[in-house]
Structures are given as structure tokens and as C-alpha cells.
């Protein structure tokens, strides 16, 4: 039996978003409760390196070589499609066979109050354990996209945290009780809730405050026609300036730096940086893929999004969600990107409406809200089981007031 109260967060390093969400939750818990130990685990790397290589290796190669095939499989496994039932069950059985025993051993060693999953695969394993009566802890799924895929849905899960109210209704359509879902927002680093001095950021990067500023992000997987997009933006007749984050791709960074002198618009090229939140405050809009975490961070900063080449599957669904909400524009080509940005910059009202739509969806405090909800559920469970909180859950305003008091008045 461990000496300290603790929580376990299970993630999977498929791209960077699931891990970043886990890190944001860990940070939020540790800030609010210094007596709580928070253990974060890369599930398959720990429990089954074979499954990590097989499943995640196949996933990454499929995205790199045949993204359309991944998109087809994703769509065929959505609600009502041929792979949404039997394939999910068989896939979960295989994952459990290879990873459940080590995961159970790890969980038993820590005796956690809650286990939170930021990826559906470990959530499926925990669901299987609950069916067999091997879990007494609170089981939480923190969904990291703006869509609900059937592979996230398990009736044994105690609590779902999702990015928007519409997704609560989607879970209800899947048969999940509304009392088990809460629109906390996608967990992001609390640093995105802080406003920074835009003038100071502009001066630091030698940027002109009077020009439209476009932030271009390549995404955690480094995929997408970033180089071509930057060339098109840099060659526009529209006077603007472009901040490009190339991440750890040194070759791309060097190419962009060589390209910069020949462009009519100023180009500021950055490699890996840990101040994305400051760059977002400096920018007027963002060009990006549609990863759940990157979109959530941009929404928290009220940034209009121009989405280029979303990956088939969840990124396409994220794009559809954001476009329908008015916070994003889908872009079909580099030429289309330049045209659509020019139109919005020349019509400030359209850009302002996109920013307002982003603000409506943004949840800058999502990680802290999620942590508060989980702590409340743990307290209610300790006081008398899940039945004790059912009445309170029916009054969602009551929960909101409780969270507000815990987070904002405490500040």
C-alpha cells in the first residue's frame, strides 16, 4: 500500500497530443493538491513493448505512407459502420491479452484513487478489467479530439471529459449516461490561459505591429505541405508577416531560412520552441493541421484557424467541427490558403467573427476544471459511492458553481 494518495494517468505516444494532455492534467493536479502523487505512464511502452511496436508502429507508418487507408479504416469503424462493433471488441481483446497483466500489477502497486486515460486504447483495457471486477478506482476518459469515436466508448467508464457540450450529447447517443460526461474542454497547459504582452513579443522577434501576423505550425507529427504553404503566403500581394515553427525538423528550418530572402513578406523561422503561447498572442491567425491539442490551444487564445491538409480520420472530424462552429476555414490547396487569408484580412469583420467563435469554444482552464471535477468525483465516491453524486450531477449548474469556487475563488 503506497504512503501517499495517488492518481495514475495513462497515455500513448502516438503523436504528441495525448502526452501533452496527460502532462497538462498532471500539472493541474500537482498545483492544486501538493499531497497528491500523480504518476504518468506511457501505457504500451511500459506494459507491452511488442504492442507498442506493432500497433503504434503500424499507425505511424500508415499515416506516413497511406493516410487514405487509415482514413478509410477510421470511417469504417465509426458509429453504425461495419468495424464499429466486432472489430472494436477483438482489438480490445488483443490489447488486453498483451498488456493487461503488467498494467494490473502497476495499478495494484499504487492503489490509485483514479486512473485517467488520454488515449482510447488503455481505456479499453481498463474497461475489460472493470468487467472482470478488477478495478475499484474511478476510471476517466479524457477525450483529446473534437469528435467521439466508438473506440472511446465503454459503458464501464465512470467519467468522460470532452472538449465541447455537443460531444456530451454525442456520448449520450452512444448510450453513455449524461451524468457521466462533462464538457471540461480538452486538457491543455494552463500557460495558455495567461495573456502576454504582445508588443514585447513583437519587439523580441523584430516584427511590425502594424502588419497582419500569421502563425504557421507544422503539427507534432511533422506532416503536411508546410514548405509550400509558407512560400505561397510569403509571395502574397497582401502585406503581412509570417512566423513559422518548424519544430525539430532541422532540414525544413534550413530550407525556410534559405527561402526567406526571396519572399516579398517577412518570414520569421523558428525551430523547436516552448513559447507557443506567446507566439499565439502575437498572431492574428494560425495555419495548422487539425490535431486536437493544437486546436484547443489556438481556441484558448481566440485564434482564427486556417486548416491545411488535415490527416484523414480524427483531424478531418476536428476540422468539420471547427468549420461548422465558425472558428476555422478549411483550405484545399496552397493557392486556396493565400486567397482565403487575403479575403479575411481585407474583411476584418470576418476575422473578428472567427475569433469570437474561437473564444466561445476555447477552454483555457480545461486542465484545472478537469482536475477539479475528478477530485469532486473521488470525494463523492469516498463519501458513499456514485449514487451519492447522481442528484448533484442532474444539477449541472451546481457542479459548475462547485468548480468555480474551487478554481477561481481560490486564486
N, C-alpha and C positions, 0 to 999 in steps of 0.2 A: 504493500500500500504506500503510495507516494506521500511525502510530508506536506506538500502544498496542493491546494486546489488547482486543477488544470483543465485546459481545453486543447483539443487537437484539431489542426486544420490540415486537411488532405488536399493536395493539388496534383497537377500533372503538367510537366514541362513540354506541352505541345504549343509552340509559340510562347510569347511572354505574358499574355494577358491573364491566364489562370493563376500564374505565380504572383503577378503584381496584385491581383485581387486578394490573394491569401496574405501577402505582406501588408496590405492596407488594413485588413481585419486584425492581424496580429498587432500592428502598431496602435490601432484604436483600443483594443482590449488592454494592452500594456499601459497606455496613457491613463485610462480610467480606473484601473484596478491593479496597483503595483504588487498586490499579494497573489495575483493570479499568474500561474505559469502557462505560457502559450507555446505549444510545440507544433512546428510546421513541418510537414513531411511530403517529399516528392514520392507519391504513392508507389508507383511501379518500379522506380529506381531502387526503392528500399525492399518492397515486398516481392517483386519478381522481375529481375533484370531481363529475363528472357521475354516476358510480355512487353517490357518497355521497348526492346529492340524490334520485336515482331509487330506490335500494334502501332506504336508511335513512329517507328522507322518507316513502316508502310504508309502511314498517314502523311508524313513529311515528303516522302518520295512521290506520292500520288499528287500532292499539291504542286510539287515542282515540275513533274513530267506530264501528268494528265489531269489537270484540275477539273476538266469537264467530266471525267469519270467519277471523281469524288462528288461533284455536284449532282450527278445522276443518282449515285448511291444515297446521298443525303436526302434528295427529294423522294426517292422510293421508300425511305424509312420514316417519312413524316406521317402525321395522323391520317389514317384511312388508307394508306398505301401498303403494297404487298409486304414490305420489310419492316413494318412498324410493330408487329406483334411477335411472330415466331423468331425472326432474326434477332430482335432485342433480347428475347428470353435466352436463346442459345449463346449469344455473345456474352451476356451476363454470366451464364453458367461457366463458360470457358475462363472468363476473368476471375471468377471466384475460385475455380479449381486451382489456378496457378498462383493466386495472390492472397487468398483469404487467411490461410493458416498463419503466415508471418504477420499479417496485419492484425489478426486477433491477438497474437502474442504481444505485439507492440501496444495495442489498446489496453489489454489486461494489465500490463506493467504500469500504465499511467493512471488507470481508473478515472477517465475524464468525466467532467460534468456534461460536456457536449463534444460532438465531433462534427465539424463543418467541412463540406466539400465544395470546392470551387470548380470542379470538373465532374461531368456525369458518370464517368467510369467508376471511380471509387464509391460514388453514391449508390451505384448498383450493387456493389459488393456489400456495403453496409445494409442495404435493403434485404439482401439474402440472409445476412446474419440476424436481422430483426425477425425474419420469418421463422428462423430456427431457434428463436428465444435466446440469442447470444448477445443481446445489447440492451442495457438499461439506461444508457445516456441519451441526451437529446440529440437527435440526428437532423442536421440542417443542410439544405442545398442552397448555395448562393449562385444564382444563375448569372453568367458573365456575358450574355448577349441579349439583344432586344427581341428575342423570339423564344418560344418554348418548343423544343424538340422532344418527341416522345422518349428519347433516351435519358431525359432528365426526370421523367415522371415515374414515381414509385409511391404507392399508397402507404407504405410503411414509414415514409419520411415525416417527421414531426413538424417541420417548419421550412417553408420556401421563402427566400428573399429575392425579389425580382426588380428589374430596372424601371418599371412603369406600371401604373394602375391597370392598363389594358392587359398586361401579362397576367395579372391576378385572375382576370376573367378567363383568359386562355387556360389557366390551370384548372379553374372550375369546370370548364368544358371537358377537360381530361378526367374529371371525376374527383379532383382534389377539393377537400372542404375549404371554403373561403377563409375559415378561421385559421387555416394552416399556411396562409400566404400573406405576404406583406410587401408593399412596394417601397422598399427602403432606398432603391437605386442600386446600381452596380457599384460594389465597393472600390473606391479609388483612394489614393493617397490624400490624407487631409490637407496636404500642402496646396491642393487645387482649390481649397476654399478661401485662400488668402489672396487679396488683391495686392499687386506690387506697383511700384512707381513706374509707369510706362515711359515717362520721359527719361528716367535713369537707364532703363534697358535700352532705349533707342540710342542714347549717347554712348553707352558701353559698346554697342556694335556699329557705331558710326552710321546710324540710319537717319533718314529725313522724316521728321514727324508730320510733314505736310503731305506725304505720299501714301497711297494705299499700300498696305503691307500684307503680303501673302506668305503664310507659313506652309511649307511643303514637307510632309512626313512620308517616309517610305514604309512604315509598318515594321513590327517586330520580326517578321519572317524575311524581310528584305526583298519582297516580291513586288512586281508592278513596274510599269514603264516610267520610272521616276526621271531618268535622264531626259527622255523625250518630252515629258511634261514641263520640265524646267526650261528646256530650250524654247518651247512654244511660249511660255509665259515671259521669258526674258526677251523675246523678239516681238512682243505685242506693241501696237501703236499706243496703247494705254500706258501712261506713265505710272509706274509702280516700282516697288522694290520687293525682293523675294528672299526669304530666309529658308534655307534648305538644310534639313537634318539627315545626314547620310548614315548616321549610326556607326556601327563598327565596320562598315564596308569601305575600306581604305581606297580600293580601286575606284569606286564610284566617286568618292570625295575628290580624288585627284583629277578625274575626268571633268567634274563640275568646276573645279578651280581653273582648269585649263580652258574651259568653255567661257567662263565669266567675262574676260576682256572683250570678247566678240559680240556680246549681247548689248542691246540698247537700254535695258533696265538693269539696275544694280542688283547684284547677286551676293548674298552673304552665306557662305558654305560652312557648315559645322559638322563635325564628326559626332562621336558619342557625347551626349551632354546630360547632366542631371537637373537642368533648369528649364525643362519643357514648360512648366507652369508660367515662368516669366516670359518665355517666347510667345505663349498663347495670349498673355496680357498685352504684349506689344503688337500682335497681329490683328488685322481686321477680318480675316477669313482663313480657313485652313483647307488645303488639298491633301487628301489622305485616302488610304484604303478604309475599310469599314470594320476593323476589329472592335469588339465590344468595349474594351477598356479605353482605347484611344478615343472612341466616340464619346464615351461617358466623361472623359477628361475635358474634351472640347465643349461639350454641353455645359459642364460646370463653369466654364469660362465664357459662356454665351457666344461661342464662335460659330458663325455660319460654316457649313461643311460642303465641300465640293468633292464628291466621292468618285474616284477613278479606279476602274477595274477591280471591283470587289471580288474576292475569291468566291467561287460557287459554294453554295451551302449557307452557313450562318451569316457570312458577310453580305450575301445577297439579301437575306431576310432583314438584317440590320439596316441596309440601305432602303429597302421598301418601307420599313417602319419610320425612318427619319424623314424620307421624302414625303410620305403621307402626312407627317406632322408639320411639315413646312420648315424644318430645321436644316434640310440638306437638299442638294441638287445632284442628281445622278449624271455622270459625264460619260459619253460613249467613245470619245477619241481625244487626242491632244488638241486637235483643231476645235472640237466642241468645248473643251475646257477653256481655251482662250476666249471664245465667243461668249460663253455663259458668265465668265468672270467680268469681262468688259461690260456686258449688259448690266450686271448688278452694281458695279462700281459707278456706272453712269446713271443709275437709278437708285440713289441712296435709300429711298423708302423700301425697296425690295430687300436690300441688305439688312435694313433695320428690322423688318418683319421676320426675316430668318433668324436674326439674333434674338428677338423676343420669343420665337418658337423654341429656340435652343434653351433659353432661360427657363421656360415653362417645364421642359424635360429635365433640366440639369439638377443633379443631386450632389452638391459639393460635400455635404456632410454624410454621404451614404455609409461609409465605413463605421462612423461613430453611431449612426442611427441603427445600423445592423447589429453592432455590438450591444447597444442598449436593449434592443428587442430580445436578443439571445439571453442576456443577463436576466431580463424580466421573466422570460420563459423558464429559465433554470430556477429562479426564486419561486415561481408559481408551482413548479413541479415538486420542489422540495417541501413546499407548504401543504401539498395534498394531491399531487398528480395533475394530469392535464385537464381533468374535469373542472378543477378549481378555476381555470382561466377561460373556460368557454364563454361564460357570461360576459367577461370583460372584452373578449375578442369580438363579441357581437357589437359592442360599442367601440368602433374603431377610433372615434374621436377621443375616447377615454385613453386608449393606448397612445395616441398622438400626444395628448397632454402629458402623460407619464414620461414619454421620451423627451419632450420639450423641457420638462423640469429637470430631468437627469442630465441633459447635454447642455442646453443653452443657459439656464439659470445658474447652473454650477460654474459656468465660465467666469 
